[in-house]
Amino acid sequence: MINQEEKNDGTTVDSNQNAVDSQANNEKGPFDGEERLDIDIGQEEKNDQAPSDGKSGFNVKTLIIVALLLLPVIYIVYKTMGNKPAEEQAAAQQQQVDIASFENAARTNPSYENLLNLSNVYINNNMAGKAIEPLERAIALKPNDGIAAYNNLGFAYTIIQQYKKGIEYCQKAVDIDSTFQLAKNNLNWAKSEQEKILNAIKEMDKVPSEQKDAGHYLLQGLNYLKLQEYDKAIEVWKTILVKEPKNVGALNNIGVAYMSMLKYKDAVDTFTKATEADPNDQLSKNNLNWALDEQKKASAPGVAGAAEAKK
């Protein structure tokens, strides 16, 4: 049974119900509510399908960006609002103020309720990736009965296409209360999305070797990344580098996989190679700065995993 405190969280949890039905089809990644790069996210989503004939027709830059959408945190490139109509600017500023108020509440009083409410605001504003950190903190406060936080965390991970973690946390919510239908719905959704990726990989494996080009391998590696099979993703992308050692797309994606594994030194080395391969590629520069920042944070004295950051 859900305790009384959890029942009071009902509006927070239930507000995600529409997300199960619609956001699953509409969300593109963790930071779609924040502008990143001048790209057409909608087009990227259309390209994120396994080819049936092995011929790529893929846009390399698109596949790099799609891979980055999987991560809880990425380096953000903000655009100015100067050219937007006044009413759009006002609405955007109001949204920022509203989010800021929840962020301030969670910062000044990091209670389970405030952290949960902040996660819900992030999710409802298409920033599911940003919801992960407050949800992890909320779960630390209620590891045995934080059913709403477990459900929201599973939902957030599924939105950013980290299906294994999405399944894990939705399952924990169901384990706490097997009658919690929303968590059961989200669990089934996460499993369904993961199954699609597994089927896509099977279809791509059937493609004759002579038809597999860089676009094919980029997408195949991306599918492994979605399953958190980082070593396999890296192995696939390195296949591209055998013939194209300066393929910026493959280098960036390999760096992303290393970041997911907390292998910051390897990530820095790989992103550096990408910037050397194309000094004008802004994405490579952003990724390198991101990796350097995370490496510095992880290497700080007293930070858990500092030894790993040096690898």
URMOHU-V643705 format. One record per residue. N is the residue number from 1. RES is the residue in one letter. SS is DSSP state (2 for helix, 1 for strand, 0 for the rest). PHI is phi in degrees with one decimal (999 if undefined). NEAR is the number of other C-alpha atoms within 10 Angstrom. Layout:
[[N:RES:SS:PHI:NEAR] [N:RES:SS:PHI:NEAR]]
//
This chain:
[[1:M:0:999:11] [2:I:0:-85.1:15] [3:N:0:-71.9:10] [4:Q:2:-60.4:8] [5:E:2:-64.6:11] [6:E:2:-67.0:17] [7:K:2:-61.5:13] [8:N:2:-67.7:12] [9:D:0:-85.5:16] [10:G:2:-54.3:11] [11:T:2:-66.5:11] [12:T:2:-64.9:21] [13:V:2:-69.2:21] [14:D:2:-66.2:13] [15:S:0:-66.8:14] [16:N:0:-85.4:20] [17:Q:2:-56.9:15] [18:N:2:-61.5:11] [19:A:2:-63.6:18] [20:V:2:-61.6:18] [21:D:2:-87.6:13] [22:S:2:-120.3:11] [23:Q:2:-64.2:16] [24:A:2:-59.3:18] [25:N:2:-92.3:11] [26:N:2:-103.5:13] [27:E:0:-74.0:20] [28:K:0:-110.3:22] [29:G:0:173.0:26] [30:P:0:-67.2:29] [31:F:0:-124.5:25] [32:D:0:-65.1:16] [33:G:0:-79.9:16] [34:E:0:-118.5:14] [35:E:0:-76.5:13] [36:R:0:-113.7:15] [37:L:0:-135.2:14] [38:D:0:-77.6:8] [39:I:0:-134.3:12] [40:D:0:-99.5:9] [41:I:2:-60.3:17] [42:G:2:-58.4:11] [43:Q:2:-66.6:10] [44:E:2:-61.9:19] [45:E:2:-63.7:17] [46:K:2:-65.3:8] [47:N:2:-79.8:17] [48:D:0:-82.9:16] [49:Q:0:-133.0:14] [50:A:0:-73.4:20] [51:P:0:-75.9:19] [52:S:0:-89.9:12] [53:D:0:-112.9:14] [54:G:0:83.3:21] [55:K:0:-82.2:15] [56:S:0:-70.6:19] [57:G:0:61.8:12] [58:F:0:-93.8:18] [59:N:0:-89.5:13] [60:V:2:-58.9:17] [61:K:2:-61.9:15] [62:T:2:-59.5:18] [63:L:2:-67.0:23] [64:I:2:-64.5:23] [65:I:2:-64.4:19] [66:V:2:-59.7:20] [67:A:2:-61.0:25] [68:L:2:-68.8:21] [69:L:0:-66.0:20] [70:L:0:-78.1:27] [71:L:0:-90.7:22] [72:P:0:-62.0:21] [73:V:0:-134.6:16] [74:I:0:-140.0:19] [75:Y:0:-70.3:16] [76:I:0:-97.9:14] [77:V:0:-111.8:13] [78:Y:0:-85.1:10] [79:K:0:-109.1:11] [80:T:0:-74.2:7] [81:M:0:-104.8:11] [82:G:0:-58.4:8] [83:N:0:-92.5:8] [84:K:0:-84.3:10] [85:P:0:-58.1:9] [86:A:2:-58.6:11] [87:E:2:-67.5:9] [88:E:2:-68.7:12] [89:Q:2:-62.5:14] [90:A:2:-63.6:12] [91:A:2:-64.8:11] [92:A:2:-65.6:13] [93:Q:2:-65.0:12] [94:Q:2:-65.5:12] [95:Q:2:-61.2:13] [96:Q:2:-63.2:11] [97:V:2:-64.1:12] [98:D:2:-62.0:12] [99:I:2:-63.3:16] [100:A:2:-60.9:13] [101:S:2:-66.4:13] [102:F:2:-70.2:20] [103:E:2:-62.8:21] [104:N:2:-64.9:13] [105:A:2:-63.6:17] [106:A:2:-70.1:20] [107:R:2:-76.6:13] [108:T:2:-80.9:10] [109:N:0:-140.3:12] [110:P:0:-75.4:17] [111:S:0:-78.0:15] [112:Y:2:-56.9:20] [113:E:2:-64.6:20] [114:N:2:-67.2:20] [115:L:2:-67.1:26] [116:L:2:-65.6:29] [117:N:2:-62.7:24] [118:L:2:-62.9:25] [119:S:2:-61.8:31] [120:N:2:-65.8:27] [121:V:2:-63.7:21] [122:Y:2:-60.3:23] [123:I:2:-61.6:27] [124:N:2:-71.1:17] [125:N:0:-107.6:16] [126:N:0:61.2:22] [127:M:0:-127.8:25] [128:A:2:-59.2:28] [129:G:2:-61.6:26] [130:K:2:-72.9:19] [131:A:2:-75.9:27] [132:I:2:-64.8:24] [133:E:2:-62.7:14] [134:P:2:-64.3:25] [135:L:2:-68.5:27] [136:E:2:-63.4:18] [137:R:2:-68.4:17] [138:A:2:-63.6:23] [139:I:2:-65.2:20] [140:A:2:-62.1:13] [141:L:2:-80.1:14] [142:K:0:-136.3:14] [143:P:0:-66.9:13] [144:N:0:-101.9:11] [145:D:0:-142.8:20] [146:G:0:-81.5:23] [147:I:2:-61.2:27] [148:A:2:-64.9:27] [149:A:2:-66.9:34] [150:Y:2:-61.4:28] [151:N:2:-64.1:28] [152:N:2:-63.0:29] [153:L:2:-67.5:32] [154:G:2:-62.2:29] [155:F:2:-64.0:33] [156:A:2:-62.1:31] [157:Y:2:-65.4:28] [158:T:2:-66.7:30] [159:I:2:-58.1:30] [160:I:0:-90.3:24] [161:Q:0:69.2:27] [162:Q:0:-103.5:23] [163:Y:2:-68.5:28] [164:K:2:-60.3:19] [165:K:2:-70.7:19] [166:G:2:-60.0:27] [167:I:2:-64.4:25] [168:E:2:-58.0:17] [169:Y:2:-79.1:25] [170:C:2:-64.4:30] [171:Q:2:-63.3:21] [172:K:2:-63.5:20] [173:A:2:-63.9:27] [174:V:2:-66.9:21] [175:D:2:-63.4:15] [176:I:2:-69.6:16] [177:D:0:-145.4:16] [178:S:0:-68.8:13] [179:T:0:-94.6:13] [180:F:0:-76.9:17] [181:Q:2:-65.0:11] [182:L:2:-60.7:20] [183:A:2:-64.9:30] [184:K:2:-65.6:19] [185:N:2:-62.2:16] [186:N:2:-66.2:28] [187:L:2:-63.7:25] [188:N:2:-63.9:15] [189:W:2:-63.8:21] [190:A:2:-61.4:27] [191:K:2:-64.9:15] [192:S:2:-65.0:14] [193:E:2:-66.5:18] [194:Q:2:-65.3:22] [195:E:2:-63.3:14] [196:K:2:-61.2:14] [197:I:2:-67.6:21] [198:L:2:-60.6:15] [199:N:2:-67.1:12] [200:A:2:-63.8:18] [201:I:2:-63.3:18] [202:K:2:-61.2:12] [203:E:2:-66.6:15] [204:M:2:-68.5:19] [205:D:2:-67.2:13] [206:K:0:-81.0:11] [207:V:0:-68.9:16] [208:P:0:-57.9:10] [209:S:2:-55.6:9] [210:E:2:-68.6:8] [211:Q:2:-97.4:12] [212:K:0:-87.8:16] [213:D:0:-110.3:16] [214:A:2:-59.8:24] [215:G:2:-61.3:20] [216:H:2:-61.9:24] [217:Y:2:-69.4:22] [218:L:2:-61.5:27] [219:L:2:-71.6:29] [220:Q:2:-62.2:23] [221:G:2:-64.4:27] [222:L:2:-61.3:31] [223:N:2:-62.4:26] [224:Y:2:-66.7:20] [225:L:2:-62.8:26] [226:K:2:-63.6:23] [227:L:0:-92.2:19] [228:Q:0:61.7:20] [229:E:0:-96.1:16] [230:Y:2:-67.1:22] [231:D:2:-61.6:15] [232:K:2:-66.7:18] [233:A:2:-61.1:24] [234:I:2:-63.0:23] [235:E:2:-59.2:13] [236:V:2:-65.5:22] [237:W:2:-67.7:25] [238:K:2:-68.4:21] [239:T:2:-59.4:16] [240:I:2:-65.8:21] [241:L:2:-68.7:16] [242:V:2:-61.4:10] [243:K:2:-95.6:10] [244:E:0:-128.7:12] [245:P:0:-62.2:15] [246:K:0:-110.2:17] [247:N:0:-71.6:20] [248:V:2:-64.0:25] [249:G:2:-61.4:26] [250:A:2:-64.4:30] [251:L:2:-63.1:27] [252:N:2:-63.9:29] [253:N:2:-67.5:28] [254:I:2:-62.3:29] [255:G:2:-61.7:29] [256:V:2:-62.4:29] [257:A:2:-63.2:27] [258:Y:2:-63.4:21] [259:M:2:-62.7:24] [260:S:2:-64.7:18] [261:M:0:-91.6:17] [262:L:0:63.9:21] [263:K:0:-94.2:19] [264:Y:2:-67.8:27] [265:K:2:-63.2:19] [266:D:2:-62.1:20] [267:A:2:-65.8:29] [268:V:2:-59.8:24] [269:D:2:-60.3:14] [270:T:2:-71.6:25] [271:F:2:-65.6:29] [272:T:2:-62.1:21] [273:K:2:-62.7:21] [274:A:2:-65.7:26] [275:T:2:-67.9:22] [276:E:2:-72.1:15] [277:A:2:-67.9:16] [278:D:0:-144.3:14] [279:P:0:-60.3:12] [280:N:0:-95.0:10] [281:D:0:-79.2:13] [282:Q:2:-68.7:13] [283:L:2:-61.1:21] [284:S:2:-62.8:25] [285:K:2:-64.8:20] [286:N:2:-61.0:17] [287:N:2:-64.2:26] [288:L:2:-63.8:24] [289:N:2:-62.5:16] [290:W:2:-60.5:21] [291:A:2:-64.0:29] [292:L:2:-64.1:17] [293:D:2:-62.8:15] [294:E:2:-67.5:16] [295:Q:2:-64.5:22] [296:K:2:-64.0:14] [297:K:2:-61.5:13] [298:A:2:-70.1:20] [299:S:2:-88.3:18] [300:A:0:-63.6:13] [301:P:0:-55.9:8] [302:G:0:85.2:8] [303:V:0:-89.1:10] [304:A:0:-62.7:11] [305:G:0:87.0:12] [306:A:2:-61.9:17] [307:A:2:-63.9:11] [308:E:2:-64.6:15] [309:A:2:-65.0:21] [310:K:0:-84.0:15] [311:K:0:-74.9:11]]
//
